[in-house]
């Protein structure tokens, strides 16, 4: 297997092992779309220049295509008004007799108790430039309502569909990270199985000076950490992370302890 194919396989397996951010219940009136993860060899071409969100959409598409009960009607549908793009519908599928408009999300969030008042409020992006609340509001108030726009009605007509006959669901997977100083936080609303690791501030990093580090590329943030990488000693890693702090960027890292245990963490600049 070529290296590119090996990378895609590892990422796909990591994607499959990522849990849905919530189950059964509705959050922000959003219903989760769930299908069972089936581990298999993936043999598809993916443009490596795609940003992570679009990259994951290709995985979801492949996963859906492997289900006998599901057929994909349309994907990545640009809805326009006079050549101006209003937004995009990620996917329209048929499952059994149901036609479903599906929005796909894969995110990394960190728990910061100083932000907001609720569990959902507390989860923010690694660089503090986005949040779970922002994404949920965008889904509810912008992305899903696009289906009911006049411009979308014209597109649906070409498929012999009407918006009021479609169900709307989200396919929302996430990796969650708790603060190193308080890793025993119990989640009551979101799926605790999404907790993948922890995050540390610069001043806490000396606690890991006897460990080794690895900084994966962003697309490899998805994968399950393994030992077959080029590990950095603490002093070498320290020189690299300084450049991240200067850019106000929080890298995801793998940390290998002296006993061989490998953990996933974010090193935050804030």
C-alpha positions as CSV (number, residue, x, y, z in Angstrom):
1,X,0.0,0.0,0.0
2,X,1.4,3.4,-1.0
3,X,2.1,5.9,1.8
4,X,-0.8,8.2,0.7
5,X,-3.2,5.3,0.8
6,X,-1.8,4.3,4.2
7,X,-2.4,7.8,5.5
8,X,-6.0,7.8,4.2
9,X,-6.6,4.5,5.8
10,X,-5.3,5.6,9.2
11,X,-7.4,8.8,9.0
12,X,-10.5,6.9,8.0
13,X,-10.1,4.5,10.9
14,X,-9.6,7.5,13.3
15,X,-12.7,9.1,11.8
16,X,-14.7,6.0,12.4
17,X,-13.6,5.8,16.0
18,X,-14.6,9.4,16.7
19,X,-17.9,9.5,18.5
20,X,-21.1,11.4,17.8
21,X,-21.2,14.6,20.0
22,X,-24.6,13.6,21.3
23,X,-27.0,10.7,21.0
24,X,-30.7,10.2,20.9
25,X,-31.7,13.5,22.5
26,X,-32.0,16.7,20.6
27,X,-29.5,19.6,21.2
28,X,-30.6,23.0,19.9
29,X,-33.5,21.1,18.3
30,X,-30.9,19.3,16.1
31,X,-31.3,15.6,15.6
32,X,-28.2,13.4,15.2
33,X,-27.9,11.0,12.3
34,X,-26.2,7.8,13.4
35,X,-25.0,4.8,11.6
36,X,-22.8,2.0,12.9
37,X,-19.1,2.3,12.3
38,X,-17.9,-0.6,10.1
39,X,-14.1,-1.1,9.8
40,X,-13.0,-1.8,6.3
41,X,-10.3,-1.0,3.8
42,X,-11.0,2.3,2.1
43,X,-9.9,2.8,-1.5
44,X,-10.8,6.3,-2.6
45,X,-8.9,9.3,-4.0
46,X,-9.0,12.4,-1.8
47,X,-7.6,15.8,-2.8
48,X,-4.9,16.5,-0.1
49,X,-5.5,20.2,-0.5
50,X,-9.0,20.0,0.9
51,X,-9.4,21.6,4.3
52,X,-10.1,19.1,7.1
53,X,-13.9,19.6,7.2
54,X,-14.2,18.9,3.4
55,X,-11.7,16.0,3.8
56,X,-14.0,14.4,6.4
57,X,-17.0,14.9,4.2
58,X,-15.4,12.4,1.7
59,X,-15.1,9.9,4.5
60,X,-18.8,10.3,5.4
61,X,-19.7,10.0,1.7
62,X,-17.8,6.7,1.5
63,X,-19.3,5.4,4.8
64,X,-22.8,6.2,3.5
65,X,-22.1,4.5,0.2
66,X,-21.3,1.3,2.0
67,X,-24.8,1.1,3.6
68,X,-27.3,-1.0,1.6
69,X,-30.2,1.0,3.1
70,X,-28.8,4.3,2.1
71,X,-28.4,6.0,-1.3
72,X,-26.8,9.4,-1.9
73,X,-29.0,11.6,-4.1
74,X,-26.8,14.7,-4.2
75,X,-23.7,16.1,-2.4
76,X,-22.0,19.5,-2.0
77,X,-24.9,21.5,-3.4
78,X,-24.2,25.2,-4.0
79,X,-27.3,27.3,-3.6
80,X,-26.9,30.6,-5.4
81,X,-28.8,33.8,-6.1
82,X,-27.7,35.7,-9.2
83,X,-24.3,33.9,-9.1
84,X,-23.8,34.8,-5.4
85,X,-23.5,31.6,-3.2
86,X,-25.9,31.7,-0.3
87,X,-24.6,28.5,1.2
88,X,-24.2,24.8,0.6
89,X,-26.2,21.7,1.4
90,X,-23.8,19.0,2.4
91,X,-25.8,16.0,1.4
92,X,-29.2,14.7,0.4
93,X,-29.7,11.0,1.0
94,X,-32.4,8.4,0.9
95,X,-32.6,6.0,3.8
96,X,-35.4,3.5,3.4
97,X,-38.4,5.6,2.4
98,X,-37.1,8.8,4.0
99,X,-35.3,11.6,2.2
100,X,-32.9,13.4,4.5
101,X,-30.9,16.6,4.2
102,X,-27.7,15.9,6.1
103,X,-25.2,18.5,7.4
104,X,-21.8,17.1,8.3
105,X,-19.6,18.5,11.1
106,X,-16.3,17.3,12.6
107,X,-14.8,19.5,15.2
108,X,-12.2,19.8,18.0
109,X,-13.3,21.6,21.1
110,X,-11.7,22.5,24.5
111,X,-13.5,22.9,27.7
112,X,-13.0,26.4,29.3
113,X,-15.2,26.9,32.4
114,X,-14.6,30.6,32.3
115,X,-16.6,31.0,29.2
116,X,-20.4,31.0,29.4
117,X,-22.6,29.4,32.0
118,X,-23.6,26.0,30.5
119,X,-21.7,22.8,29.5
120,X,-22.2,23.6,25.8
121,X,-21.1,27.2,26.3
122,X,-17.8,26.1,27.8
123,X,-16.6,24.3,24.6
124,X,-14.4,26.5,22.4
125,X,-12.1,26.0,19.4
126,X,-8.3,25.5,20.2
127,X,-7.5,29.1,19.2
128,X,-10.6,30.6,20.8
129,X,-11.8,31.9,17.4
130,X,-14.9,29.6,17.3
131,X,-17.1,27.7,19.7
132,X,-19.6,24.9,19.9
133,X,-22.4,27.3,20.6
134,X,-21.6,29.3,17.5
135,X,-21.6,26.2,15.3
136,X,-25.0,25.0,16.7
137,X,-26.6,28.4,16.1
138,X,-25.2,28.5,12.6
139,X,-26.6,25.0,11.9
140,X,-30.0,25.9,13.3
141,X,-30.4,29.4,12.0
142,X,-28.5,29.4,8.7
143,X,-27.4,26.0,7.3
144,X,-30.6,24.0,7.8
145,X,-33.0,26.8,6.9
146,X,-31.3,27.2,3.5
147,X,-33.3,24.1,2.4
148,X,-36.4,26.2,2.6
149,X,-35.2,29.1,0.5
150,X,-36.7,30.0,-2.9
151,X,-33.4,29.4,-4.6
152,X,-33.1,25.9,-3.1
153,X,-36.7,25.1,-4.1
154,X,-35.6,25.5,-7.8
155,X,-32.8,23.0,-7.2
156,X,-35.0,20.5,-5.4
157,X,-37.5,20.7,-8.2
158,X,-34.9,19.4,-10.6
159,X,-34.7,16.3,-8.3
160,X,-38.5,16.0,-8.1
161,X,-38.3,16.9,-4.4
162,X,-40.0,19.5,-2.1
163,X,-38.4,20.8,1.0
164,X,-41.4,20.0,3.2
165,X,-41.0,16.3,2.4
166,X,-37.4,16.1,3.6
167,X,-36.2,15.4,7.1
168,X,-33.2,17.3,8.4
169,X,-30.4,15.8,10.6
170,X,-26.8,16.5,11.5
171,X,-23.9,14.1,11.4
172,X,-21.8,15.8,14.1
173,X,-18.7,14.1,15.4
174,X,-16.2,15.7,17.7
175,X,-13.0,15.3,19.8
176,X,-13.2,17.0,23.2
177,X,-10.3,18.0,25.4
178,X,-10.5,18.8,29.1
179,X,-8.1,21.1,31.0
180,X,-5.1,19.2,32.5
181,X,-5.7,20.9,35.8
182,X,-9.3,19.5,36.0
183,X,-9.5,16.3,33.9
184,X,-12.3,14.8,36.1
185,X,-15.1,17.0,34.7
186,X,-18.2,14.9,34.2
187,X,-20.2,15.8,31.0
188,X,-24.0,15.6,31.5
189,X,-25.3,16.9,28.1
190,X,-22.6,15.9,25.6
191,X,-21.3,12.4,24.9
192,X,-18.5,11.7,27.4
193,X,-17.0,9.2,24.9
194,X,-15.9,12.2,22.8
195,X,-13.3,13.1,25.4
196,X,-10.1,12.3,23.6
197,X,-7.4,14.0,25.7
198,X,-6.6,17.2,27.6
199,X,-4.9,20.6,27.0
200,X,-2.1,22.3,28.8
201,X,-0.9,25.9,29.1
202,X,2.7,26.9,28.5
203,X,3.5,27.1,32.3
204,X,2.3,23.5,32.7
205,X,4.5,22.0,30.0
206,X,7.5,21.5,32.3
207,X,5.4,18.8,34.0
208,X,6.1,16.7,30.9
209,X,9.9,17.4,30.5
210,X,10.6,13.7,30.7
211,X,8.2,12.9,27.9
212,X,8.6,12.9,24.1
213,X,6.4,14.8,21.7
214,X,5.1,14.7,18.1
215,X,3.2,17.4,16.3
216,X,1.0,15.8,13.6
217,X,-0.2,17.6,10.5
218,X,-3.8,18.9,10.8
219,X,-5.3,16.1,8.7
220,X,-3.6,13.6,11.1
221,X,-5.4,15.2,14.1
222,X,-8.1,12.7,13.3
223,X,-6.0,9.6,13.7
224,X,-5.3,7.4,16.7
225,X,-1.8,8.1,18.1
226,X,0.8,5.4,17.5
227,X,4.5,5.0,18.2
228,X,5.8,4.9,14.6
229,X,6.6,8.6,14.3
230,X,9.7,10.7,14.8
231,X,9.5,11.7,18.4
232,X,11.0,15.0,19.8
233,X,12.8,15.4,23.1
234,X,11.4,18.0,25.4
235,X,14.1,20.6,24.6
236,X,13.7,20.2,20.9
237,X,9.9,20.4,21.2
238,X,10.2,23.5,23.3
239,X,12.0,25.4,20.5
240,X,9.2,24.5,18.1
241,X,6.2,25.3,20.3
242,X,7.6,28.9,20.8
243,X,6.9,29.6,17.2
244,X,3.3,28.4,17.7
245,X,2.8,30.8,20.6
246,X,4.2,33.7,18.6
247,X,1.6,32.9,15.9
248,X,-1.2,32.5,18.6
249,X,-1.7,29.0,17.3
250,X,-2.6,26.0,19.5
251,X,-1.1,22.8,18.1
252,X,-2.5,19.3,18.7
253,X,0.3,17.1,20.0
254,X,1.0,13.5,20.9
255,X,2.8,12.9,24.1
256,X,4.7,9.7,24.9
257,X,5.3,9.0,28.5
258,X,8.3,7.1,29.9
259,X,6.2,4.0,30.3
260,X,5.3,4.1,26.6
261,X,1.7,5.4,27.0
262,X,0.7,7.8,24.3
263,X,-1.7,10.6,24.9
264,X,-3.3,13.3,22.8
265,X,-3.3,16.9,23.9
266,X,-3.5,20.5,22.8
267,X,-0.8,23.0,23.8
268,X,-2.7,26.3,24.0
269,X,-1.2,29.7,23.6
270,X,-3.9,31.6,25.6
